Amino acid sequence: MYSIIGGGICGLTTALAFEKLGIEYKLYEKAEELIPVGAGILLPPNALQVYDWLEILEDIKQKGSEMRRITLTKSDMSPLFDYIQDDIKEKYGFYSVSIHRWELQNILLQKIPKHKIHLNKSFASYKTSEKKVELFFHDGSKVETDYIIGADGIHSRIRKQLFPKSKIRYSGQTCWRGICDYKNISNEYQYRGIEMWGKELRFGITKIEKDKFYWFAVIKSKSNLKDNLLTIKSELSDTFNDFHPIVNHLIDKTSITNIIRSDLYDVNPMPNWYRGNICLIGDAAHATTPNMGQGGAQTIEDAYFLANAIKREQPDNVFNVFQKKRINKVNQIVKQSLMMGKIGHLKYFESLRSFIIKAIPSSLFKLRWRTVYKLG
């Protein structure tokens, strides 16, 4: 029996992969109920290949919006790099899809037998014996299991017990995410992801469903600061006042309740994700900053490769095979994403940065994305 800790995108995708392959599991989630939360999430072709295998791709397409084009611009939206991803569609069968995180979570929930999901189970600790593991929860209950799959996110309690010296790193950047209704928007914003780079500022937009847009705003900041809900919209508008007018239009149309603030962290890469009968996956093992749009995709890949390793390998070798398959690609993405965030927030040399980006052959950008989008 595999016990999955965490009912986010990673845990639910892992559960559905186990369901498909007939692997015994139970999923434990700390929330009393799973309700709509979060903002948008990008599902690039590597993630969509997994969801196609899990037979939920059409559900995702119906609830989300295709992103056929990626554009990096200056703050006034003059282009630095523009990539229409028809070659990606031809190679992998899909464009990327932007979707509300809750819509994806709900699609997954509908496909998993309800009796296998246990809510209001906040993980406290575990205790290992020769062959079994005991799980202890904050409500005083405990269960015995064969294996633990730690899918409990960047602040993973399992990771803290398993690898107490592991660390998360603050990137020095804070991000606001928002979702707003926007009808009759220009066609230039349809099926397209746009990220604008200014001086130490970034702003991105993409459509996530009919007449609904997701945006994010990133600045340099100290960590753990709080917003004044009465002034946050005006403060964001002032901060991004020099950007293209669409930025303040989106902020203005967003309800305060739909604006989420979060500091951007990653997990300092670790040499191992497992020990004995316990394995970390997703953000618990390798959380990355969101600058490459690959955080969710890499957790989804984890679910696919872990499930297939369990199905094909001897039990004592499963976690080793899984880690060897995944760790190099993931560590490269964590490193490159952190670097991209730093470049996007340079205080000086903004003009030089723009010149260099425009001078890089588009074929190199396209080759890099084709490599990232390859499942594996």
Secondary structure per residue as TSV (DSSP state, phi and psi in degrees):
chain	resnum	aa	ss	phi	psi
A	1	M	-	360.0	130.8
A	2	Y	E	-103.3	129.1
A	3	S	E	-106.1	115.3
A	4	I	E	-92.9	124.3
A	5	I	E	-103.7	113.5
A	6	G	-	119.6	125.2
A	7	G	-	-111.2	31.7
A	8	G	S	-83.8	-163.7
A	9	I	H	-58.6	-41.5
A	10	C	H	-64.2	-52.9
A	11	G	H	-62.0	-42.8
A	12	L	H	-67.8	-40.0
A	13	T	H	-65.2	-39.5
A	14	T	H	-62.2	-43.9
A	15	A	H	-60.4	-43.3
A	16	L	H	-67.8	-35.9
A	17	A	H	-65.2	-41.8
A	18	F	H	-62.6	-40.7
A	19	E	H	-60.5	-44.0
A	20	K	H	-62.5	-37.9
A	21	L	H	-96.3	4.6
A	22	G	T	72.1	31.7
A	23	I	-	-92.8	129.5
A	24	E	-	-69.3	132.8
A	25	Y	E	-157.5	162.6
A	26	K	E	-138.0	147.0
A	27	L	E	-115.4	133.3
A	28	Y	E	-118.3	126.7
A	29	E	-	-128.2	136.8
A	30	K	S	-72.1	-27.0
A	31	A	S	-67.8	146.1
A	32	E	S	-71.4	-30.0
A	33	E	S	-152.8	152.5
A	34	L	-	-94.4	114.7
A	35	I	-	-126.3	163.1
A	36	P	-	-59.7	118.2
A	37	V	-	-144.1	168.1
A	38	G	-	89.1	-176.1
A	39	A	-	-123.1	-132.4
A	40	G	E	-93.6	159.7
A	41	I	E	-139.5	139.9
A	42	L	E	-94.2	131.0
A	43	L	E	-113.8	95.5
A	44	P	-	-76.5	175.6
A	45	P	H	-58.1	-30.4
A	46	N	H	-65.7	-38.7
A	47	A	H	-69.1	-39.7
A	48	L	H	-68.4	-28.2
A	49	Q	H	-62.9	-38.1
A	50	V	H	-67.3	-45.2
A	51	Y	H	-70.6	-26.3
A	52	D	H	-66.1	-43.3
A	53	W	H	-61.3	-35.4
A	54	L	T	-84.3	0.2
A	55	E	T	64.8	36.4
A	56	I	-	-125.2	11.2
A	57	L	H	-62.0	-42.3
A	58	E	H	-65.5	-36.2
A	59	D	H	-61.3	-41.5
A	60	I	H	-65.7	-43.2
A	61	K	H	-62.8	-36.7
A	62	Q	H	-67.8	-32.7
A	63	K	H	-93.3	-18.2
A	64	G	S	-111.1	-162.7
A	65	S	E	-138.5	132.6
A	66	E	E	-64.6	141.0
A	67	M	E	-117.6	100.8
A	68	R	-	-93.5	-8.2
A	69	R	E	-145.7	135.9
A	70	I	E	-116.5	126.9
A	71	T	E	-129.1	126.8
A	72	L	E	-106.6	129.2
A	73	T	E	-134.6	169.9
A	74	K	E	-73.6	176.8
A	75	S	T	-62.8	-26.6
A	76	D	T	-88.1	4.9
A	77	M	-	74.7	18.5
A	78	S	-	-76.0	131.4
A	79	P	E	-72.4	141.7
A	80	L	E	-105.7	-36.1
A	81	F	E	-154.0	131.2
A	82	D	E	-136.0	122.0
A	83	Y	E	-130.7	103.9
A	84	I	E	-83.0	118.9
A	85	Q	T	-92.5	42.1
A	86	D	H	-63.5	-34.0
A	87	D	H	-67.6	-33.3
A	88	I	H	-67.1	-43.6
A	89	K	H	-60.0	-42.2
A	90	E	H	-66.0	-38.6
A	91	K	H	-77.3	-44.6
A	92	Y	H	-108.1	-12.7
A	93	G	S	95.3	-5.0
A	94	F	-	-143.1	147.6
A	95	Y	-	-83.6	173.1
A	96	S	E	-71.2	159.9
A	97	V	E	-128.8	130.7
A	98	S	E	-99.0	136.6
A	99	I	E	-150.7	152.3
A	100	H	E	-66.2	135.2
A	101	R	H	-55.8	-39.9
A	102	W	H	-66.0	-37.6
A	103	E	H	-60.6	-42.5
A	104	L	H	-64.6	-45.6
A	105	Q	H	-59.8	-40.5
A	106	N	H	-68.6	-38.5
A	107	I	H	-58.4	-45.6
A	108	L	H	-63.5	-44.4
A	109	L	H	-59.0	-38.3
A	110	Q	H	-67.9	-18.9
A	111	K	H	-96.8	-7.2
A	112	I	S	-105.6	130.0
A	113	P	-	-55.0	130.9
A	114	K	G	-62.6	-30.6
A	115	H	G	-71.9	-9.4
A	116	K	G	-94.9	-3.8
A	117	I	E	-109.5	123.3
A	118	H	E	-115.3	111.3
A	119	L	-	-90.8	168.8
A	120	N	S	58.5	36.9
A	121	K	-	-121.2	85.6
A	122	S	-	-83.9	116.9
A	123	F	E	-64.0	133.6
A	124	A	E	-108.9	-52.0
A	125	S	E	-167.7	173.8
A	126	Y	E	-133.9	162.5
A	127	K	E	-139.7	126.4
A	128	T	E	-97.6	145.9
A	129	S	-	-121.5	-165.5
A	130	E	S	-61.5	-41.4
A	131	K	S	-126.8	-17.2
A	132	K	-	-118.5	169.9
A	133	V	E	-131.4	134.0
A	134	E	E	-99.7	131.3
A	135	L	E	-104.4	131.6
A	136	F	E	-116.1	135.4
A	137	F	E	-115.4	159.2
A	138	H	T	-68.4	-15.5
A	139	D	T	-83.4	4.1
A	140	G	S	93.3	-7.1
A	141	S	-	-84.1	164.4
A	142	K	E	-148.1	155.0
A	143	V	E	-137.9	154.8
A	144	E	E	-104.7	138.5
A	145	T	E	-144.5	168.5
A	146	D	S	-88.6	-41.0
A	147	Y	E	-141.1	147.2
A	148	I	E	-111.7	131.6
A	149	I	E	-110.0	110.5
A	150	G	E	-85.3	99.6
A	151	A	-	-116.2	37.7
A	152	D	-	-100.1	28.1
A	153	G	-	80.7	-176.7
A	154	I	T	-62.3	-31.2
A	155	H	T	-96.2	33.9
A	156	S	-	-51.0	123.0
A	157	R	H	-72.7	-31.1
A	158	I	H	-64.9	-44.4
A	159	R	H	-61.5	-39.7
A	160	K	H	-63.6	-33.5
A	161	Q	H	-81.7	-39.3
A	162	L	H	-72.0	-44.0
A	163	F	-	-130.7	79.9
A	164	P	T	-62.5	-18.7
A	165	K	T	-89.8	-1.7
A	166	S	-	-65.7	152.4
A	167	K	-	-137.2	146.4
A	168	I	E	-99.8	151.7
A	169	R	E	-118.8	133.1
A	170	Y	E	-85.7	130.0
A	171	S	E	-76.4	-13.5
A	172	G	E	87.6	7.2
A	173	Q	E	-127.7	145.0
A	174	T	E	-119.1	143.9
A	175	C	E	-125.2	134.6
A	176	W	E	-105.3	135.5
A	177	R	E	-120.1	138.7
A	178	G	E	-140.4	154.8
A	179	I	E	-130.2	132.7
A	180	C	E	-142.8	155.4
A	181	D	E	-80.9	136.6
A	182	Y	-	-151.5	98.2
A	183	K	T	-89.2	156.6
A	184	N	T	58.6	31.1
A	185	I	-	-74.1	152.3
A	186	S	-	-57.4	147.4
A	187	N	G	-61.2	-21.1
A	188	E	G	-66.9	-14.3
A	189	Y	G	-100.9	-0.1
A	190	Q	T	-81.9	141.4
A	191	Y	T	54.8	37.7
A	192	R	E	-147.0	138.5
A	193	G	E	-106.0	125.2
A	194	I	E	-121.0	130.6
A	195	E	E	-125.1	125.5
A	196	M	E	-104.5	132.0
A	197	W	E	-110.8	122.9
A	198	G	-	-114.7	-155.3
A	199	K	S	-84.2	103.2
A	200	E	S	63.9	19.9
A	201	L	E	-136.3	148.0
A	202	R	E	-139.0	146.4
A	203	F	E	-143.6	132.7
A	204	G	E	-130.4	151.2
A	205	I	E	-140.9	148.6
A	206	T	E	-160.3	149.8
A	207	K	E	-77.1	139.3
A	208	I	E	-116.8	-15.4
A	209	E	E	-170.0	179.6
A	210	K	T	-55.4	123.9
A	211	D	T	59.0	25.4
A	212	K	E	-135.7	130.6
A	213	F	E	-122.8	146.5
A	214	Y	E	-109.6	136.4
A	215	W	E	-135.0	157.2
A	216	F	E	-138.7	146.4
A	217	A	E	-129.8	127.4
A	218	V	E	-124.4	132.4
A	219	I	E	-134.6	164.0
A	220	K	E	-75.5	139.7
A	221	S	-	-165.5	156.4
A	222	K	-	-69.0	157.9
A	223	S	S	-85.3	162.2
A	224	N	S	64.7	27.1
A	225	L	-	-86.1	159.4
A	226	K	-	-117.3	152.0
A	227	D	-	-93.0	149.5
A	228	N	-	-90.7	111.1
A	229	L	T	-62.8	-22.3
A	230	L	T	-76.9	-22.1
A	231	T	T	-122.1	-4.9
A	232	I	H	-60.9	-38.8
A	233	K	H	-65.2	-43.1
A	234	S	H	-68.0	-35.2
A	235	E	H	-66.2	-42.9
A	236	L	H	-64.9	-41.1
A	237	S	H	-61.1	-42.5
A	238	D	H	-65.4	-41.2
A	239	T	H	-61.7	-39.4
A	240	F	T	-106.0	25.6
A	241	N	T	-63.3	-29.4
A	242	D	T	-83.6	-2.6
A	243	F	S	-83.0	172.1
A	244	H	-	-52.2	143.4
A	245	P	H	-55.4	-25.4
A	246	I	H	-58.7	-29.2
A	247	V	H	-61.7	-52.3
A	248	N	H	-71.9	-26.3
A	249	H	H	-61.6	-44.5
A	250	L	H	-67.4	-44.3
A	251	I	H	-60.1	-43.6
A	252	D	H	-63.0	-34.6
A	253	K	H	-84.0	-2.1
A	254	T	S	-95.6	127.9
A	255	S	-	-66.4	144.1
A	256	I	G	-55.8	-34.8
A	257	T	G	-69.2	-14.1
A	258	N	G	-102.7	14.4
A	259	I	E	-108.8	122.9
A	260	I	E	-117.7	129.4
A	261	R	E	-102.4	136.9
A	262	S	E	-151.9	135.1
A	263	D	E	-73.8	146.8
A	264	L	E	-97.2	114.2
A	265	Y	E	-119.5	162.7
A	266	D	E	-137.5	175.3
A	267	V	E	-98.1	125.6
A	268	N	-	-56.9	120.9
A	269	P	-	-49.8	135.1
A	270	M	-	-110.4	149.5
A	271	P	S	-72.8	-22.8
A	272	N	-	-137.9	145.4
A	273	W	S	-109.7	-3.9
A	274	Y	E	-141.0	160.2
A	275	R	E	-154.3	124.4
A	276	G	T	59.0	-123.5
A	277	N	T	-94.5	15.9
A	278	I	E	-125.0	130.3
A	279	C	E	-135.5	135.4
A	280	L	E	-91.9	144.2
A	281	I	-	-139.2	165.5
A	282	G	T	61.6	-144.2
A	283	D	H	-63.0	-26.0
A	284	A	H	-61.7	-32.9
A	285	A	H	-95.1	-38.0
A	286	H	H	-153.0	47.4
A	287	A	-	-53.9	138.9
A	288	T	-	-124.6	156.4
A	289	T	-	-65.8	157.0
A	290	P	G	-85.6	14.0
A	291	N	G	-68.9	-18.9
A	292	M	G	-106.4	2.7
A	293	G	S	64.1	29.7
A	294	Q	-	-118.7	0.5
A	295	G	H	-58.9	-54.3
A	296	G	H	-64.8	-39.8
A	297	A	H	-61.6	-38.4
A	298	Q	H	-70.8	-32.8
A	299	T	H	-68.4	-35.4
A	300	I	H	-68.3	-40.7
A	301	E	H	-60.3	-41.7
A	302	D	H	-54.0	-47.1
A	303	A	H	-58.0	-43.3
A	304	Y	H	-63.7	-50.1
A	305	F	H	-73.6	-32.8
A	306	L	H	-66.4	-46.5
A	307	A	H	-60.0	-43.4
A	308	N	H	-69.9	-32.9
A	309	A	H	-65.7	-42.3
A	310	I	H	-62.1	-38.8
A	311	K	H	-69.1	-32.2
A	312	R	H	-105.0	-24.4
A	313	E	S	-101.9	164.3
A	314	Q	-	-68.9	143.1
A	315	P	G	-52.7	-39.1
A	316	D	G	-70.8	-12.2
A	317	N	G	-112.9	-3.8
A	318	V	H	-58.8	-53.8
A	319	F	H	-67.6	-32.3
A	320	N	H	-66.3	-44.3
A	321	V	H	-63.0	-44.1
A	322	F	H	-60.1	-48.3
A	323	Q	H	-63.4	-43.8
A	324	K	H	-60.7	-35.5
A	325	K	H	-69.1	-32.6
A	326	R	H	-106.8	-29.8
A	327	I	H	-65.9	-37.9
A	328	N	H	-66.6	-46.0
A	329	K	H	-63.0	-46.4
A	330	V	H	-62.8	-45.3
A	331	N	H	-62.6	-36.2
A	332	Q	H	-64.4	-41.5
A	333	I	H	-66.3	-42.4
A	334	V	H	-58.7	-45.2
A	335	K	H	-65.4	-47.8
A	336	Q	H	-69.5	-36.0
A	337	S	H	-65.1	-42.4
A	338	L	H	-61.5	-42.5
A	339	M	H	-65.6	-40.7
A	340	M	H	-61.0	-39.3
A	341	G	H	-62.9	-39.9
A	342	K	H	-66.0	-41.8
A	343	I	H	-64.6	-40.1
A	344	G	H	-67.1	-15.2
A	345	H	T	-119.7	28.3
A	346	L	-	-60.6	137.5
A	347	K	S	-80.7	-33.9
A	348	Y	S	-121.1	173.7
A	349	F	-	63.1	31.9
A	350	E	H	-61.2	-41.7
A	351	S	H	-67.1	-40.3
A	352	L	H	-64.5	-41.5
A	353	R	H	-57.6	-46.7
A	354	S	H	-63.2	-40.9
A	355	F	H	-61.8	-44.2
A	356	I	H	-65.8	-43.9
A	357	I	H	-61.5	-43.4
A	358	K	H	-68.5	-24.8
A	359	A	H	-82.1	-19.4
A	360	I	S	-70.8	127.3
A	361	P	-	-57.0	136.0
A	362	S	H	-60.5	-26.6
A	363	S	H	-62.0	-32.0
A	364	L	H	-70.6	-41.7
A	365	F	H	-60.7	-45.5
A	366	K	H	-65.0	-39.3
A	367	L	H	-62.4	-41.0
A	368	R	H	-63.7	-44.2
A	369	W	H	-67.7	-36.9
A	370	R	H	-62.0	-36.0
A	371	T	H	-68.1	-44.5
A	372	V	H	-63.3	-38.8
A	373	Y	H	-75.9	-9.8
A	374	K	S	-71.2	128.8
A	375	L	-	-71.1	117.4
A	376	G	-	141.0	360.0
